[in-house]
Amino acid sequence: MGFFQVINHGIPLTTLDEMIDGIRRFHEQDKEAKKEFYSRDNSRKVIYNSNFDLYVAEAANWRDTLRCVMAPCSLFLKNCLLFVEYSNRVMKLGQTLLELLSEALGLNRSYLEDIGCGEGLLMVGHYYSPCPEPDLTLGTGSHTDSGFFTILLQDQIGGLQVLQQNQWLDVKSIHGALVVNLGYMMQASLPYL
C-alpha cells in the first residue's frame, strides 16, 4: 500500500479549513435539520447516517457520516458553494495525480484518465462525537478504501493510522496537507497494460 502527503496542491488553506468546519457544523446541528438526509439507501446522492455498517460489522463504529456523490453530475448541493468549490479543486488535483501515476508506470500521461480512473468523486465527512465511555471503545475498525485512490483532508486532531508491514503507524496531521492513499490502486491489476 502507498500513502503520501501532498502540500502546495493549489487548494487554498482557507478552503480546507472551511471544509473541516462545514462538516463539523453539519454534524453538530440539530437532528431535525439532518433528518432529510438520513438513509441507508446507497443509491441516494446524499446520505447521512451513523455506523453505516451497523448490520454487518462485528462492532459498531463510533462515528456519524455525511456521504455525497459529487461526480459525475451531482447538483444536489447547489446551495453549498463550498462543497462545489472543494470538489472541483480535488478533481483537478486527482487528474494531476493520475497523470503523474501514469508517467511513473511508464504509460502515456493520459492513460489512467482514459480508462476511467478519474470519473467519480465521493466525498465523505466523518464526525467522531465525544464518547461517554472511551475506555470501552476500540476506535474505528480497519478497512480498505473502495476507490482507485483516496485524497483525504485530515483535521488537526489526528488519529489516522496506516498498516505497514503488520504494524499500525500514525499519520502525522500537517495543517494544509492532503493524505493520498494509493492502496487499492496499488493492488488493482491494470488489465489494459
Salt bridges, closest charged atoms under 4 A:
ASP17 OD1 - HIS175 NE2 2.83
ASP21 OD1 - ARG24 NH2 3.65
GLU28 OE1 - ARG24 NH1 3.36
GLU32 OE1 - LYS35 NZ 3.36
GLU85 OE2 - ARG89 NE 3.19
GLU99 OE1 - ARG109 NH2 2.97
GLU103 OE2 - ARG109 NH1 2.66
ASP145 OD1 - HIS143 NE2 3.25
